[in-house]
Amino acid sequence: MLPHFAESLHELRTVDWSQELYFGGCYSFPAPGAVTKVMPVLCQGLGNLYFVGEHCDPAFVGYMEGALASGLRVAETIAAKEPNLLPKPSSRVA
């Protein structure tokens, strides 16, 4: 998939996030019943308050994919509600 990945890799690190001074933990995982109770609020938001992160995607709770999916979902929701918020793409080629 990424034929030049090995050549571009300069350093590989593993981090124990629970030992990092400013993090103090790692990903979240919902308690029993929390997905059905809390997840709808996390996915829908509250008015114009939206939630994104690895904890806001029921399919990938606790994973980077969940963070990316929730960010994309919220970006699409905001763009649909506020179509003039972002500039229109230019047809000019730089």
N, C-alpha and C positions, 0 to 999 in steps of 0.2 A: 504494500500500500504506500509506503513512504521509502522509496528506494535510496534516498540520500540521507536518511535519518541518522544512521550510524556515523556518517562522516561529519554531520553537523553537531552531534552531541559532544559537549565539552565537559560536562559534569553531571553526575547522577547522585541525587541525595535522597535519603529516607529520613523523615522527620517524625519524631514522637511528639505530636502536638500537645499531649497532656503535660509534657515537661517544659514547654516553651513558656517563658515568663509572661508574655502578653496575650497568650491564647488560653491556656489553662484547660484545654479540653479538645474535643474533636467534633465530628459530625453528631447530629442528633438522631434519635430514633424514637418514634412515638410509643407511648404506653398503650396497653390494650384498651381499645375503644376510642382512642384519640383520633385515629384516622377518620372515623365516621363522624365524630363530634366536632373536631377542630379543623380538619382539612378543608371542608367546604368554605369556611371563613377565610382560611389562608389562600385558597384558590380564587375566591370571588372578590376578596378585599372588603373594605368598609367605606362606602362612598368613593371619595377620590384618594383613599389610602390603599396602596397595594403592597403585597408582601412577596418577596422573591427570596430564593435561596434553596439550598439542598433539602430543607425541611418543608418546602411548599409544593412538592410534586408527588402525588400518591404513588406513581409508578416507580419512582427512583428516589425514595426518601433516603437521605444520608449519602447520596452519591453526587458526584460532579454533574452527571447527566440531569439530575433533578434541579440543580441550580441553574444550569443552562436552559432547561425546558421551561422553568418558571419565569426566568428572565425574558425569554422569547414570548411566552404567553402574555405577560404583562405589557411588554412593548407593543405587541399586536393589539391588545385591548385598548391601550392609550391611543395608539395611532388611529384605530377605528372610531373612537369617541372624539378625538381632536385632530381631524385630518389636516388642519392648517398649522399644527404645532411644529412639524418638520418642514424644512424647505423642499420644494419640488426638485427632483433630480434634473440636472442640466442635460440637455441633449448635445451640448458641445463636448467634443473630445479634446482633452488637454494635450 
